[in-house]
Amino acid sequence: MEPGREGELQRRHLPELRRQAAEYYRSNEVPQRLEEALNATFYLRPADLYGHLANYFSTFSKPPVICRLIGRKVLDGVGQPTLEVEIFCTVKNYEKSICSIVVSSHSEILENASPEAIDADEKERNDSINRALEWVNGSLNEMLRDLQPADQCKVDELLGEYFARKVEEEKERKAIEKEEQEAAISAPACVPALSAVTPSGKKKGVKLGKKSSVAEKPIPPMEPIEPVLCGSIAIGGLSLAVAKTGATINNTPLYLHLALMKHNQDLPKELTVPLPMVTLLSCGKSSSGKLKLMKEVMLIPPTELTVKQVLSVIQIWDHLTKVFQDTDPRKVKTKIILKRISHLGCLITGCDSLEQPLSLMQTACKNLGLELGIHVHLAINCAAHELMDYTKGKYEILTGTLKSPDEMVDMYVDLINKYPSIIALVDPLRKEDDQQWSNICNAVGSRCYLIAEDASKSISKLMEDQNINVPKCSGLIIKYTNQTKISDLTELTRLLDGQRHIAILGSPAGESSDDSLVDLAVGLGARFIKLGGLSRGERVTKYNRLLAIEEELAKNGTLRMSFFLTCFQLAMNKRTKIAGGMIETAPQEGKGMKRL
């Protein structure tokens, strides 16, 4: 087309283009907004004129929406593969990376596990991460596109439906596999081998007249392990990543974003920083001593201290090392063991009795001018489910020392009478020992918290039946893993609050350097947070985050000191020392500290 002809056509269409442009701007209220902005700006006369105008017009922009997800395989704190999720949003017509989170892996393998168990765990972990990457980078990417990250409930609803479909698909796949296996077995004629039957009609290998070794008293069998769907870590990872994205876009700390969610957008006047349960020693199955019962010996500081003051207990850590070094020089093995740091971030030491680690704690505290039970308290993670010998129906608390569930209750009562500074027992029994949970609760529940960690059901199962009292306990340690969603946690913590149970946020063994767990604990109002020891970067990072949140709340005047031990301290005042022992005059079950 000739240049003159093209210009003529443009001139003819110019009025129409002007009309369309005017209509477009008028329909979007641009002239009105522009007039308001210019009028207001003239009187303000800001130093950065265009920055002021940009901020003004940004309030009328569309809310950010998710445009892309990226899943990556990364390493957790113990060098095992886990999932990282990064979320990109369309913000003011531009694609931006808003945040990323690293999910803690769910599986835990004992340090002294067999090579076969380690290989199986590594294969399961890799398969799960690879499947999660397929979901995040594939179908979930498409499903969450154009959703607003602030709409957490909608995101979690879609994630829940997606997970339910995957569960059904897995059931169908297993059913087909089972049918194929049955068909393959029934295809050849089944003729029993003559060698399998003796002339008398009795099977070989069965020796008559010999009694099999059975437990003195039958114990409830172990409940089937709740299956973990391969790839389910993608659900929990995405839900948390969306929550963090929503907080970032709103320029709000994650803990405050979560607190608003839990309280239906009604901003709490004060927030409580959970008290840390600091792991100092590990004397469990992974240690070389005879003692197997105490997987973690934890320190709980008094409530009147701030987290900053609490973390000064690292002096006890240092002093414990000195106490060990001052022990009998002939016990060289003890010194070697102390050089090891557990994946929980604490010292591993071999002990040969229940009293040894507790006496060491007493000595270390005494040398620092602290008294156990007054200045600091103790909690023991018993991890009893790891100690059951199912062939004998008893717990092996020390090498060669076995106790029935009833004997375990008596042992704990004696231990707490002897060491009243122990104010919490975690997993003192298996979850199947319902009667013994009730017995120990009646015996010491008014002066010691009974906490279920592995002895509790998974979060998804708790949400289904909402039965927190099985096993009977004071509270739960909640771990954010697998298909857990943020909306599940807010609902579960509301349920625990309503039933007057303690919510404790705990970090898994395969912890990562992501510190979102601390924001979860503060935002959801957890009473405790269980992070492990004051060592290993992935755990120290969380302690530092706890410090930062406390400082921020104190600066804003919204920090409320913890009050979870109030009734405990009142009960302690009513206890009377008699002949070196203790007579309990505190309120009975239902009126003591565990029902705060």
C-alpha positions in Angstrom: 0.0 0.0 0.0 1.2 3.5 -0.9 2.4 5.6 2.1 -0.1 8.4 1.3 -3.0 5.9 1.1 -2.0 4.4 4.5 -1.9 7.9 6.2 -5.3 8.7 4.7 -6.9 5.6 6.2 -5.4 6.4 9.7 -6.8 9.9 9.6 -10.3 8.5 8.8 -10.1 6.1 11.6 -8.6 8.5 14.1 -12.0 9.8 15.4 -13.2 6.3 16.0 -10.0 5.3 17.8 -10.3 8.4 20.0 -13.9 7.5 20.8 -12.9 4.0 21.8 -10.0 5.2 23.9 -12.2 7.7 25.7 -14.8 5.0 26.4 -12.2 2.6 27.6 -10.7 5.0 30.1 -14.1 6.3 31.1 -15.4 2.7 31.8 -12.3 2.2 34.1 -12.9 5.6 35.8 -9.4 6.8 34.8 -10.4 10.5 34.3 -12.1 10.6 37.7 -9.1 8.8 39.5 -6.6 11.0 37.7 -8.4 14.2 38.7 -8.6 13.0 42.4 -4.9 12.0 42.4 -3.7 15.3 40.9 -5.8 17.4 43.2 -4.7 15.6 46.3 -1.0 15.5 45.2 -0.8 19.2 44.6 -1.6 20.0 48.2 0.7 17.3 49.5 3.6 18.2 47.1 5.5 15.0 47.9 9.3 14.9 47.3 8.8 11.8 45.0 5.9 12.9 42.9 5.8 9.9 40.6 6.4 7.5 43.5 3.4 9.0 45.2 1.2 8.7 42.1 2.4 5.1 41.6 1.4 4.2 45.1 -2.0 5.9 44.7 -2.9 4.1 41.5 -1.6 0.8 42.8 -4.5 0.7 45.3 -6.8 0.3 42.3 -4.8 -2.5 40.7 -6.1 -6.1 40.5 -5.1 -8.4 43.4 -2.2 -10.6 42.7 -2.9 -14.1 41.4 -0.8 -17.3 41.3 0.6 -17.7 37.8 3.3 -20.4 38.2 4.6 -23.0 40.6 8.0 -24.5 40.7 8.9 -27.6 42.6 12.5 -28.6 43.3 14.3 -31.4 45.0 16.6 -30.0 47.8 18.3 -31.5 50.9 17.1 -31.2 54.4 19.2 -30.8 57.6 20.4 -34.4 57.6 21.2 -34.4 53.9 18.1 -36.3 52.7 16.0 -35.2 49.7 13.0 -33.1 50.4 10.7 -30.7 48.5 11.0 -26.9 47.9 8.0 -25.0 46.5 8.4 -21.6 44.9 5.3 -19.5 44.0 5.2 -16.9 41.2 2.3 -14.4 41.1 1.1 -11.9 38.5 1.5 -8.5 40.3 0.5 -5.4 38.4 0.9 -7.2 35.0 4.4 -8.6 35.9 5.3 -12.1 36.9 7.2 -12.1 40.3 8.6 -14.7 42.5 6.9 -14.1 45.9 8.3 -16.7 48.2 9.5 -20.3 48.6 9.3 -22.8 51.4 11.2 -26.0 52.1 9.1 -28.8 53.6 10.4 -31.0 56.3 10.4 -34.7 55.4 8.1 -37.0 57.3 10.1 -40.3 57.6 12.5 -40.9 60.4 15.0 -43.7 60.5 16.9 -44.7 63.6 20.6 -44.0 63.6 21.3 -47.7 64.4 18.8 -49.1 61.9 19.8 -52.0 59.6 21.2 -51.3 56.1 18.0 -52.8 54.6 15.8 -50.5 56.6 17.9 -47.5 55.6 17.8 -48.5 51.9 14.0 -48.9 52.0 13.6 -45.5 53.7 15.8 -43.8 51.1 13.8 -45.4 48.3 10.5 -44.4 49.8 11.7 -40.9 50.4 13.0 -40.5 46.8 9.8 -41.9 45.3 7.7 -39.6 47.4 9.7 -36.5 46.4 9.7 -37.4 42.7 6.0 -37.9 42.7 5.5 -34.6 44.6 7.5 -32.9 41.9 5.3 -34.3 39.2 2.2 -33.0 40.9 3.6 -29.5 41.7 5.1 -28.9 38.3 2.2 -30.5 36.5 -1.5 -30.8 37.4 -1.3 -28.7 40.6 0.4 -25.9 38.6 -2.6 -25.8 36.3 -5.2 -26.2 39.1 -4.0 -23.3 41.2 -3.3 -20.8 38.4 -5.2 -17.5 38.6 -6.2 -18.2 42.2 -5.6 -15.4 44.8 -3.1 -16.6 47.4 -5.1 -14.6 50.1 -8.0 -17.1 49.6 -6.4 -19.9 51.7 -9.7 -21.7 52.3 -10.3 -22.0 48.5 -6.8 -23.2 47.9 -6.9 -25.8 50.7 -10.3 -27.0 49.5 -9.0 -27.7 46.0 -5.9 -29.3 47.4 -8.0 -31.6 49.6 -10.2 -32.6 46.6 -7.1 -33.3 44.6 -5.6 -35.4 47.3 -8.8 -37.4 47.7 -8.8 -38.2 44.0 -5.2 -39.4 44.3 -6.1 -41.6 47.2 -8.9 -43.2 45.2 -6.7 -43.7 42.2 -4.1 -45.4 44.4 -6.9 -47.7 45.8 -8.0 -48.6 42.3 -4.4 -49.3 41.2 -3.8 -51.6 44.2 -7.2 -53.4 43.6 -6.2 -54.1 39.9 -2.7 -55.3 41.0 -4.4 -57.6 43.6 -6.7 -59.1 41.0 -3.8 -59.7 38.6 -1.8 -61.4 41.3 -4.8 -63.6 42.3 -5.4 -64.5 38.7 -1.7 -65.4 38.2 -1.8 -67.6 41.3 -5.0 -69.4 40.4 -4.0 -70.1 36.8 -2.0 -73.3 37.3 -3.7 -76.3 39.0 -3.1 -76.2 42.7 -1.8 -79.6 43.7 -0.4 -79.9 47.2 3.1 -81.2 47.4 3.3 -84.6 49.0 6.4 -83.6 50.9 4.5 -80.9 52.7 2.3 -83.4 54.6 3.5 -86.2 56.9 1.9 -89.6 56.9 0.0 -88.7 60.0 -1.6 -85.8 58.2 0.3 -83.2 60.3 2.5 -80.5 58.7 6.2 -80.8 59.1 8.0 -78.4 61.3 5.3 -78.5 64.0 6.7 -79.9 67.2 4.0 -81.2 69.5 4.1 -80.8 73.2 6.3 -77.7 73.1 4.8 -74.5 74.4 5.5 -71.3 72.4 6.8 -68.3 74.3 3.9 -66.0 75.0 3.6 -62.8 77.0 2.6 -63.1 80.6 -0.3 -60.9 79.9 -1.5 -60.3 76.3 -1.0 -56.7 75.1 -3.1 -55.0 72.5 -1.6 -55.5 69.1 0.0 -52.7 67.3 -2.4 -50.6 65.3 -1.7 -50.7 61.5 0.6 -47.9 60.4 -1.4 -45.2 58.8 -0.4 -45.2 55.1 1.4 -42.2 53.7 0.4 -41.6 50.1 3.4 -41.3 47.9 3.8 -37.6 46.9 1.5 -36.3 49.6 4.2 -33.9 50.8 3.2 -31.7 47.8 -0.1 -30.9 49.5 1.3 -29.7 52.7 4.1 -27.9 51.0 1.8 -26.0 48.7 -0.7 -25.0 51.4 2.1 -23.6 53.5 3.7 -21.8 50.5 0.4 -20.2 49.6 -0.1 -19.0 53.2 3.4 -17.5 53.2 2.7 -15.9 49.8 -0.5 -14.3 51.1 1.3 -12.9 54.1 4.1 -11.5 51.8 1.7 -9.8 49.4 -0.2 -8.3 52.3 3.1 -7.1 53.8 2.2 -9.0 57.0 4.4 -11.4 59.1 3.3 -15.0 58.6 2.5 -15.5 62.2 0.1 -12.5 62.1 -1.4 -13.8 58.9 -2.1 -17.1 60.5 -3.5 -15.6 63.7 -6.0 -13.6 61.6 -7.0 -16.8 59.9 -7.5 -18.7 63.1 -9.6 -15.8 64.7 -11.7 -15.2 61.5 -9.8 -12.0 60.6 -10.4 -10.5 64.1 -6.9 -9.3 65.1 -5.9 -10.5 68.6 -4.9 -7.8 71.0 -2.0 -9.9 72.3 0.0 -12.9 71.1 1.9 -15.4 73.2 5.3 -16.7 72.2 5.4 -20.5 72.9 7.9 -21.7 75.4 10.7 -23.8 73.9 11.3 -27.3 75.0 15.1 -27.4 74.6 16.6 -30.8 74.0 19.9 -31.2 75.9 20.6 -35.0 76.0 19.7 -38.1 74.1 20.0 -41.5 75.8 17.7 -43.5 73.5 18.2 -46.5 71.3 20.8 -44.7 69.2 23.1 -44.3 72.2 25.6 -46.9 73.2 24.6 -47.3 76.9 22.1 -49.7 78.4 19.4 -47.0 78.8 16.9 -46.9 76.0 13.9 -45.0 77.5 15.0 -41.4 77.3 15.2 -40.4 73.7 15.3 -36.8 74.7 15.9 -35.1 78.0 14.5 -31.6 77.5 14.6 -28.5 79.6 11.6 -26.2 80.1 12.4 -22.8 81.5 10.0 -20.9 83.9 7.3 -18.8 82.4 8.5 -15.4 83.7 11.6 -15.5 81.4 11.6 -14.2 77.9 12.8 -16.4 75.0 16.0 -14.3 75.0 16.6 -15.2 78.6 15.5 -18.8 78.0 18.2 -19.3 75.4 20.8 -18.6 78.0 20.4 -22.2 79.0 23.2 -22.9 76.5 25.3 -22.4 79.6 23.8 -25.6 80.9 24.8 -27.3 77.6 28.4 -26.1 78.0 28.4 -27.1 81.6 27.1 -30.6 80.9 30.2 -31.2 78.8 32.3 -30.2 81.7 30.4 -32.5 84.0 31.0 -35.4 81.7 34.7 -34.5 81.4 35.0 -34.6 85.2 33.6 -38.1 85.4 35.7 -41.2 86.0 38.7 -41.1 83.6 38.4 -44.8 83.2 35.1 -44.3 81.3 36.8 -43.1 78.2 33.9 -44.3 76.1 31.7 -41.6 77.7 33.9 -38.8 76.5 34.0 -40.2 72.9 30.2 -40.4 72.8 29.9 -36.8 73.9 31.7 -35.6 70.8 28.7 -36.7 68.8 25.7 -34.4 68.1 22.4 -36.0 67.3 20.3 -35.0 64.3 18.1 -33.5 67.0 20.9 -31.1 67.8 21.7 -32.4 71.2 24.5 -34.4 72.9 24.3 -38.2 72.6 25.5 -40.0 75.7 25.4 -43.6 76.9 23.8 -44.1 80.3 23.2 -47.3 82.2 20.3 -46.3 84.5 17.3 -44.0 84.6 18.9 -41.8 87.3 22.2 -41.1 85.5 21.0 -38.5 83.0 18.8 -36.8 85.6 21.6 -36.7 88.1 23.9 -35.2 85.4 21.3 -32.5 84.8 21.0 -31.8 88.5 24.8 -31.4 88.8 25.1 -29.1 85.8 22.3 -26.9 87.1 23.6 -26.8 90.6 27.0 -25.7 89.4 25.3 -22.8 87.7 23.3 -21.8 90.8 20.1 -23.2 89.4 17.7 -25.5 91.1 15.7 -28.1 89.1 12.0 -27.7 89.7 12.3 -24.0 90.6 14.5 -22.2 88.1 14.1 -24.8 85.3 12.0 -27.9 84.7 12.5 -31.2 82.8 10.6 -33.0 80.2 11.3 -36.6 79.0 10.6 -37.9 75.5 10.2 -41.6 76.3 9.4 -42.7 72.7 8.0 -45.9 74.2 6.7 -47.1 70.9 10.3 -47.8 69.9 11.0 -50.0 72.9 8.2 -52.6 72.7 9.4 -56.2 72.3 6.3 -57.7 70.7 7.5 -61.3 71.2 7.5 -60.8 74.9 4.8 -58.2 75.2 7.0 -55.9 77.2 9.0 -52.6 76.9 12.8 -52.9 77.0 13.7 -49.8 78.9 17.3 -50.9 79.5 19.2 -53.6 77.8 17.9 -56.8 79.2 15.4 -55.0 81.5 11.8 -55.6 80.4 8.6 -54.1 81.9 4.9 -54.7 81.2 2.6 -51.7 80.5 1.4 -51.9 84.1 4.9 -51.9 85.4 5.7 -48.9 83.2 3.0 -46.9 85.0 4.5 -47.8 88.4 8.0 -46.9 87.1 6.9 -43.4 85.9 5.1 -42.7 89.2 8.3 -43.6 91.2 10.4 -41.5 88.8 8.3 -38.4 89.1 8.1 -38.8 92.9 11.9 -39.0 93.0 12.4 -36.2 90.5 9.4 -33.8 90.8 11.2 -31.4 88.4 9.9 -33.7 85.6 6.7 -31.9 84.5 6.2 -33.5 81.1 6.4 -37.1 79.7 6.1 -37.4 75.9 4.9 -40.8 74.6 5.4 -42.7 77.9 3.4 -45.6 76.4 2.2 -46.9 73.1 -1.1 -45.4 71.9 -2.6 -48.9 72.0 -2.2 -49.1 75.8 -5.4 -47.2 76.5 -5.9 -48.5 80.1 -2.4 -47.7 81.1 -2.7 -44.1 79.7 -5.7 -43.7 81.9 -3.9 -45.2 84.9 -0.9 -42.9 84.6 -3.1 -39.9 84.0 -5.0 -40.6 87.2 -1.7 -41.2 89.1 0.4 -38.2 88.0 -1.8 -36.2 85.7 -2.3 -33.3 88.2 1.5 -32.7 88.4 2.9 -33.8 85.1 1.8 -33.2 81.5 1.3 -36.4 79.5 1.9 -35.5 75.9 1.2 -37.7 72.8 3.5 -37.3 69.8 3.9 -40.6 67.9 1.3 -42.0 70.3 -1.4 -39.7 68.7 -3.1 -40.2 65.4 -2.2 -38.2 62.3 -3.7 -34.8 61.9 -6.0 -36.0 59.1 -7.3 -38.8 61.3 -7.8 -36.4 64.2 -9.7 -34.1 62.0 -12.0 -37.0 60.9 -13.1 -38.3 64.3 -12.0 -35.3 66.5 -11.3 -37.7 69.4 -8.3 -36.2 71.2 -8.7 -38.3 74.3 -7.5 -41.5 72.8 -5.0 -42.0 74.2 -5.9 -40.0 77.3 -3.4 -37.1 77.4 -2.8 -33.5 78.3 -1.9 -32.4 74.8 -0.5 -33.2 71.4 2.7 -32.5 69.5 1.7 -31.5 66.0 4.0 -31.9 63.1 3.4 -30.2 59.8 4.0 -33.0 57.3 2.5 -34.9 54.4 -1.0 -33.8 53.3 -1.5 -31.5 56.3 -3.0 -28.1 55.2 -3.0 -24.8 56.9 -6.8 -24.8 57.3 -6.4 -28.2 59.1 -4.0 -26.8 61.6 -6.2 -23.8 62.4 -9.2 -26.1 62.9 -7.3 -28.6 65.0 -5.8 -25.9 67.3 -9.3 -24.5 67.8 -10.5 -28.0 68.7 -7.6 -28.4 71.2 -8.4 -25.0 72.7 -12.0 -25.9 73.1 -11.2 -29.2 74.8 -8.6 -27.5 77.0 -5.7 -29.5 75.6 -2.2 -28.2 74.9 -1.0 -27.7 71.4 2.7 -28.1 70.8 4.3 -27.5 67.5 7.2 -29.9 66.9 9.8 -30.2 64.2 10.3 -33.5 62.5 13.6 -35.4 62.5 14.2 -34.5 58.9 14.1 -30.8 59.6 15.0 -28.1 57.0 16.3 -24.6 57.4 12.9 -23.1 56.7 11.7 -21.2 59.8 8.0 -21.1 59.0 7.3 -23.6 61.8 8.0 -20.9 64.4 5.4 -18.6 62.7 2.9 -21.4 62.8 3.4 -21.9 66.5 3.0 -18.3 67.3 0.1 -17.6 65.0 -1.8 -20.7 66.0 -1.3 -20.0 69.8 0.8 -23.1 70.7 1.8 -23.3 74.3 5.1 -25.0 73.6 7.4 -25.4 70.6 9.7 -28.4 70.3 12.7 -27.6 68.1 15.4 -29.9 69.4 18.8 -28.8 70.7 20.8 -25.6 70.4 22.9 -27.0 67.7 22.7 -27.7 63.9 21.9 -24.7 61.7 18.4 -25.9 60.7 17.4 -25.8 64.4 19.3 -22.7 65.5 17.6 -20.8 62.7 14.2 -21.5 64.3 15.4 -20.4 67.7 16.6 -17.1 66.1 13.2 -16.7 64.5 11.5 -17.1 67.8 13.8 -14.4 69.3 13.0 -12.1 66.4 9.2 -12.5 66.8 9.4 -11.9 70.5 11.3 -8.7 70.0 8.8 -7.6 67.4 5.8 -8.3 69.6 7.4 -6.6 72.6 8.2 -3.5 70.5 4.6 -3.4 69.3 3.2 -3.8 72.8 1.3 -7.0 71.8 3.5 -9.6 73.7 1.7 -11.6 76.3 3.8 -13.8 78.6 3.0 -17.5 78.7 0.8 -18.7 81.5 0.6 -22.4 80.9 2.4 -23.3 84.2 0.3 -21.1 86.4 -1.7 -24.0 88.0 1.4 -26.1 88.1 3.2 -23.4 90.2 0.1 -23.2 92.5 0.2 -26.9 92.9 3.9 -26.8 93.7 3.2 -24.4 96.5 0.8 -26.9 98.1 3.2 -29.7 98.1 5.0 -30.5 101.4 8.4 -32.1 101.8 8.4 -35.0 104.3 11.4 -37.1 105.1 13.0 -36.4 101.7 9.8 -37.4 99.9 6.8 -35.6 98.6 3.2 -35.7 99.7 0.8 -34.7 96.9 -1.9 -32.3 98.0 -2.5 -30.7 94.6 -5.9 -30.9 93.0 -6.9 -34.2 91.5 -7.4 -35.0 87.8 -9.5 -32.5 86.0 -8.5 -29.7 88.4 -4.7 -29.7 88.0 -2.4 -28.1 85.6 -3.0 -30.5 82.7 -6.5 -29.2 82.1 -5.4 -25.6 81.5 
